[in-house]
Amino acid sequence: MRDVKKVVLAYSGGLDTSVILKWLQDAYRCEVVTFTADLGQGEELEPARAKALKFGISPENIFIDDLREEFVRDFVFPMFRANAIYEGEYLLGTSIARPLIARRLIEIAVLTGADAIAHGATGKGNDQVRFELGAYALKPDIKIIAPWREWDLLSREKLLAYAEKNGIPIEKKHREGGSPYSIDANLLHTSHEGRQLEDPSFEPEESMWLRTVSPEAAPDAPEHVELDFEKGDLVAIDGKRGPARELLAELNRLGGKHGIGRLDLVENRYVGMKSRGCYETPGGTILLPAPRAIESLTLDREVAHLKDDLMPRYASLIYNGYWWSPERRALQALIDHTQQTVNGRVFLKLYKGNVMVTGRESKTDSLFDPAIVTFEDDAGAYDQKDAAGFIKLNALRLRITAALRS
């Protein structure tokens, strides 16, 4: 084992990371610092403190941090300014949380004098890449311990046996075969993977969905919502302002109520395999089309098209763990420049799994000119004869080619 004196562990308090905590103590003989992040996953996090204390972690080495506002304000909202979607569907709910966790791991390592960090991501998944690329970008000399790539506890039976031997509490659900799914949750989304979902033809049972009612069970009457944006960020819902985390939580409530935000997806993982996941992103699904509605009024045509061209690249950078890369920062600077005029209000209708834009306005930055676009008499605002020259010039190359081949 490498010479490690102190390690900061990303610790949820669940079975896997509790086993990792004890394994680090046994295998590396090092001091362990635990870090538990509150990203709005909806679970009580104080039990993680009690479990860490039970394994001899000193109180000053236990960090339980409320990162909800920072998560939404500094990670989710910048991503939505880019309208980022991976492979045309996925709203990157898991991916966008990892750079924040990586940064806080490094901050705690520096604060406590640790020379290593550790995480519980498996060797098959994307999260190992996201955590470690983020960590190396922020602290190039950090040592990283990934137990799933080192130990031999590669089956549930071995994991449970190790826990039993070392007095690690095992919840009833694990003794009876575990949860039917691997679940990741934060303020933006909940994901479900593994077990039955490993059969891509399997239709999950209704009880799997935790944040949304089925569209069939959603209210029979639509609900109208008004969202206000400033520089591309949501600032108010129906005129009511609040912190970023509260605004997203309210969108989650509205979306869940109306059966909005379910996705069943087979995605291409960064490590080379295909993976099936079921995602619930009710608030994000409402949020995604809204700033685009204002952009349709306020962005120059070519700027809007350029932004659309860059979006898949931006989304892939987040998915593949490059949030802290120079290219993502450069893209963000460009995107944020385009958002300076994305100020206004969007009118939405929510109904049985659907989000419909019913109107938009920008009182300060709109490029929409009714005098030019009107079908009525425009009083000379637009000379229709100008179109003839434009068309002939753009058709010239087509006419030359057609004449050659005729």
C-alpha positions in Angstrom: 0.0 0.0 0.0 1.1 3.5 -0.7 2.4 5.7 2.1 -0.7 7.6 3.2 -0.9 9.3 6.5 -4.4 10.9 6.3 -7.2 10.5 3.8 -10.5 12.3 3.3 -13.3 9.9 2.4 -16.5 10.9 0.6 -18.8 9.2 3.1 -22.5 8.7 2.8 -22.9 6.6 5.9 -24.3 3.7 3.9 -23.1 0.2 3.8 -20.5 0.6 1.0 -18.8 3.7 2.3 -18.9 2.3 5.9 -17.1 -0.8 4.7 -14.6 1.5 2.9 -14.0 3.5 6.0 -13.1 0.4 8.0 -11.1 -1.0 5.1 -9.0 2.2 4.9 -8.2 1.9 8.5 -7.1 -1.7 8.1 -5.4 -1.6 4.7 -3.7 1.8 4.9 -3.3 2.2 8.7 -4.0 5.9 8.2 -6.1 8.6 9.9 -9.5 9.0 8.2 -11.5 12.2 7.7 -15.1 11.8 6.6 -17.0 14.2 4.4 -20.7 14.0 3.9 -22.4 16.4 1.4 -26.0 17.6 1.7 -26.9 18.2 -1.9 -30.7 17.9 -1.3 -30.9 14.2 -1.4 -33.7 14.3 1.1 -32.0 11.9 3.7 -31.1 12.6 7.3 -27.4 13.0 7.3 -26.7 13.1 11.1 -26.6 9.3 11.3 -23.4 9.5 9.2 -21.8 11.4 12.1 -22.8 8.7 14.6 -21.4 6.0 12.4 -18.2 7.8 11.9 -17.8 8.3 15.6 -18.4 4.6 16.2 -15.4 3.8 14.0 -13.1 6.1 16.0 -13.2 9.1 13.7 -12.5 12.2 15.9 -15.2 14.9 15.9 -13.0 17.4 14.3 -12.4 15.0 11.4 -16.1 14.7 10.6 -17.5 17.1 8.0 -21.2 17.3 7.1 -21.7 20.3 4.8 -24.9 21.8 3.5 -24.0 22.5 -0.1 -27.5 22.9 -1.6 -27.4 26.6 -2.4 -23.9 26.4 -3.8 -24.9 23.3 -5.9 -27.8 25.0 -7.6 -26.3 28.5 -7.9 -22.8 27.6 -9.0 -23.2 24.3 -10.9 -26.9 23.6 -11.9 -27.7 27.1 -13.1 -24.5 27.6 -15.1 -25.2 24.3 -16.8 -28.8 25.3 -17.6 -27.5 28.6 -19.1 -25.9 26.3 -21.7 -29.1 24.3 -22.2 -27.0 21.3 -21.7 -28.4 17.8 -22.6 -26.3 14.7 -23.0 -27.1 12.5 -26.0 -30.3 14.5 -26.6 -32.1 13.4 -23.5 -30.1 13.3 -20.2 -30.1 16.4 -18.0 -26.9 15.4 -16.3 -28.3 15.3 -12.8 -25.6 12.9 -11.4 -22.7 14.3 -13.4 -23.1 17.9 -12.3 -22.9 17.1 -8.6 -19.4 15.4 -8.9 -17.3 18.5 -9.5 -18.6 20.1 -6.4 -18.0 17.0 -4.3 -14.4 16.8 -5.8 -13.8 20.4 -4.9 -14.9 20.1 -1.3 -12.9 16.9 -0.9 -9.8 18.8 -2.0 -10.7 21.8 0.3 -11.0 19.5 3.3 -7.8 17.7 2.4 -5.9 21.1 2.4 -7.7 22.2 5.6 -6.9 19.0 7.5 -3.4 18.4 6.0 -4.5 15.1 4.4 -2.4 13.7 1.6 -5.1 11.6 0.0 -8.8 11.4 -0.8 -11.0 8.3 -1.3 -14.3 7.6 -3.0 -16.7 4.8 -3.3 -17.3 4.8 -7.1 -16.9 1.5 -8.7 -14.4 0.7 -11.4 -17.1 0.3 -14.0 -18.8 3.7 -13.7 -18.4 7.3 -14.7 -18.1 8.7 -11.2 -14.6 7.5 -10.6 -13.5 9.5 -13.7 -15.5 12.6 -12.6 -14.1 12.6 -9.0 -10.6 12.0 -10.0 -10.3 14.4 -13.0 -11.8 17.1 -10.7 -9.4 16.3 -7.9 -6.3 16.3 -10.1 -7.3 19.5 -11.8 -7.6 21.2 -8.4 -4.6 19.6 -6.6 -2.3 17.8 -9.0 -0.2 16.1 -6.3 -3.2 14.6 -4.4 -3.2 10.9 -3.9 -6.4 9.1 -4.7 -7.6 5.8 -3.2 -10.4 4.0 -5.1 -11.1 0.8 -3.0 -13.2 -0.8 -5.7 -10.1 -0.9 -7.9 -7.9 -2.3 -5.1 -9.8 -4.7 -2.8 -11.2 -8.2 -3.4 -14.7 -7.4 -2.0 -16.2 -7.6 -5.4 -19.4 -9.4 -4.6 -22.3 -8.5 -2.3 -21.6 -11.7 -0.3 -18.0 -10.7 0.4 -19.1 -7.1 1.3 -21.7 -8.3 3.8 -19.3 -10.8 5.3 -16.7 -8.1 5.8 -19.3 -5.8 7.4 -20.5 -8.7 9.7 -16.9 -9.5 10.8 -16.2 -5.8 11.6 -19.4 -4.9 13.4 -20.7 -2.6 10.6 -24.4 -2.3 10.9 -26.3 -4.0 8.1 -29.8 -2.7 7.3 -32.6 -5.2 6.9 -32.9 -4.3 3.2 -29.3 -5.4 2.6 -29.7 -8.7 4.5 -32.8 -9.5 2.3 -31.0 -8.9 -1.0 -30.7 -5.1 -1.0 -32.7 -2.4 -2.6 -33.9 -3.4 -6.1 -32.0 -0.4 -7.5 -28.9 1.7 -7.0 -30.2 5.2 -6.3 -28.4 8.5 -6.5 -30.3 11.7 -5.5 -29.8 15.4 -5.2 -31.8 18.6 -5.6 -31.8 18.2 -9.3 -32.7 14.6 -9.8 -33.0 11.0 -8.7 -31.5 8.2 -10.7 -32.2 4.5 -10.6 -29.8 1.9 -12.0 -28.9 -1.8 -11.7 -30.8 -5.0 -10.8 -33.9 -5.4 -12.9 -33.0 -2.3 -15.0 -30.0 -4.2 -16.4 -32.5 -5.8 -18.7 -33.2 -2.9 -21.1 -36.6 -4.4 -22.0 -37.8 -4.5 -18.4 -40.6 -1.9 -17.6 -40.0 -0.7 -14.1 -42.8 -0.9 -11.6 -44.6 2.4 -10.7 -43.4 2.2 -7.2 -39.8 2.8 -8.4 -40.5 6.4 -9.2 -40.0 8.5 -6.1 -40.4 12.1 -7.1 -43.1 12.1 -9.7 -46.6 10.8 -10.1 -47.4 9.0 -13.3 -48.9 11.3 -16.0 -52.1 9.2 -15.8 -52.4 10.1 -12.1 -51.5 13.8 -12.6 -54.3 16.4 -12.2 -56.8 16.6 -15.0 -56.5 20.4 -15.1 -53.4 22.2 -16.4 -51.4 24.6 -14.1 -50.1 27.9 -15.4 -46.7 29.1 -14.1 -44.7 32.3 -14.7 -40.9 32.2 -14.4 -38.7 35.3 -14.3 -35.1 35.2 -15.5 -32.1 37.6 -15.1 -29.0 36.9 -17.1 -30.2 33.4 -17.9 -30.9 32.4 -14.3 -34.2 31.7 -12.7 -34.9 34.4 -10.0 -38.7 34.1 -9.3 -41.7 31.8 -9.7 -45.1 33.4 -10.1 -43.4 36.7 -8.9 -42.0 35.2 -5.7 -38.2 35.4 -5.4 -36.0 33.2 -3.3 -32.7 31.4 -3.0 -31.7 29.2 -5.9 -32.2 26.0 -3.9 -35.8 27.0 -2.9 -36.7 27.9 -6.5 -35.5 24.5 -7.8 -37.3 22.7 -4.9 -40.5 24.5 -5.9 -40.1 23.5 -9.6 -39.5 19.9 -8.4 -42.8 20.1 -6.5 -44.7 21.4 -9.5 -43.1 18.9 -11.9 -43.6 15.9 -9.6 -47.3 16.9 -9.1 -47.9 16.9 -12.9 -45.9 13.8 -13.8 -43.1 15.8 -15.4 -39.5 14.7 -15.8 -39.3 10.9 -16.1 -36.7 9.5 -18.5 -35.8 5.9 -19.3 -32.4 6.0 -21.1 -29.7 3.7 -22.4 -26.6 6.0 -22.4 -23.0 5.6 -23.5 -20.8 5.6 -20.5 -17.4 7.3 -20.7 -15.7 4.0 -19.8 -17.0 2.4 -23.0 -20.1 0.4 -22.0 -23.8 1.1 -22.5 -25.8 1.6 -19.3 -29.6 1.8 -18.7 -30.9 4.3 -16.1 -34.2 5.7 -15.1 -34.1 9.4 -14.1 -36.5 11.8 -12.5 -35.7 15.5 -13.1 -39.0 17.3 -12.6 -37.7 20.8 -11.9 -35.0 20.6 -14.5 -37.4 19.5 -17.1 -39.5 22.6 -16.5 -36.5 24.8 -16.3 -34.8 23.7 -19.6 -37.1 25.2 -22.2 -37.8 28.4 -20.3 -34.7 30.5 -20.8 -34.6 29.3 -24.4 -38.0 31.0 -24.8 -36.4 34.3 -23.8 -33.3 33.7 -25.9 -35.7 33.4 -28.9 -36.5 37.1 -28.3 -33.1 38.4 -27.2 -30.3 36.5 -28.9 -28.9 37.4 -32.3 -29.6 34.6 -34.8 -26.0 33.6 -35.3 -25.2 33.8 -31.6 -28.1 31.5 -30.9 -27.0 29.0 -33.5 -23.4 29.1 -32.3 -24.6 28.4 -28.8 -26.6 25.4 -30.1 -23.6 24.1 -31.9 -21.5 24.3 -28.7 -24.1 22.7 -26.4 -23.3 19.0 -27.2 -19.6 19.6 -26.5 -20.4 21.4 -23.3 -22.7 18.6 -22.2 -20.1 15.9 -23.0 -17.5 17.8 -20.9 -19.7 17.7 -17.9 -20.7 14.1 -18.5 -17.1 13.0 -18.9 -15.8 14.8 -15.8 -14.1 17.9 -17.3 -16.0 20.6 -15.3 -12.7 22.0 -14.1 -11.0 21.9 -17.5 -9.8 25.1 -19.3 -12.1 24.3 -22.2 -15.2 24.1 -20.1 -14.3 27.4 -18.4 -13.7 29.0 -21.8 -17.1 27.7 -23.0 -18.7 29.0 -19.9 -17.3 32.5 -20.4 -18.8 32.5 -23.9 -22.1 31.2 -22.8 -22.4 33.6 -19.9 -21.6 36.5 -22.3 -24.6 35.4 -24.4 -26.8 35.4 -21.3 -26.4 39.1 -20.4 -29.6 39.9 -22.4 -31.6 36.8 -21.3 -33.9 38.9 -19.0 -37.6 38.5 -19.0 -40.6 36.3 -18.2 -41.8 32.9 -19.6 -45.4 31.7 -19.3 -45.7 27.9 -19.0 -48.5 25.4 -18.9 -47.9 22.1 -17.0 -50.2 19.2 -17.9 -49.8 15.4 -17.5 -46.1 15.0 -18.1 -45.8 18.0 -20.5 -44.2 21.4 -20.2 -45.6 23.9 -22.8 -44.4 27.4 -23.4 -47.5 29.6 -23.9 -45.7 33.0 -24.1 -42.6 34.9 -23.4 -41.6 38.6 -22.9 -38.5 40.7 -22.4 -39.2 44.3 -21.7 -35.6 45.4 -21.9 -33.7 43.2 -24.4 -36.2 41.9 -27.0 -35.0 42.0 -30.7 -38.6 41.1 -31.8 -40.0 44.0 -33.8 -43.7 43.8 -34.5 -43.5 46.6 -37.0 -41.2 44.5 -39.2 -42.7 41.0 -38.8 -46.3 42.0 -39.2 -48.5 40.5 -41.9 -50.3 43.8 -42.1 -49.1 47.1 -43.7 -45.7 47.7 -42.2 -45.5 51.3 -43.4 -42.2 50.7 -45.2 -40.4 49.1 -42.3 -39.4 46.2 -44.6 -38.9 46.4 -48.4 -40.0 43.0 -49.7 -38.2 43.7 -53.0 -34.9 43.2 -51.2 -35.6 39.5 -50.9 -35.2 39.0 -54.7 -31.5 40.0 -54.7 -30.8 38.0 -51.6 -32.3 34.9 -53.2 -30.5 35.3 -56.5 -27.1 35.7 -54.8 -27.6 32.6 -52.7 -29.0 30.6 -55.6 -26.0 31.5 -57.9 -23.8 28.5 -57.0 -26.8 26.1 -57.3 -27.7 27.5 -60.7 -24.1 27.1 -61.9 -23.9 23.5 -60.7 -27.3 22.7 -62.3 -26.3 24.3 -65.6 -23.1 22.2 -65.7 -24.9 18.9 -65.2 -27.9 19.6 -67.5 
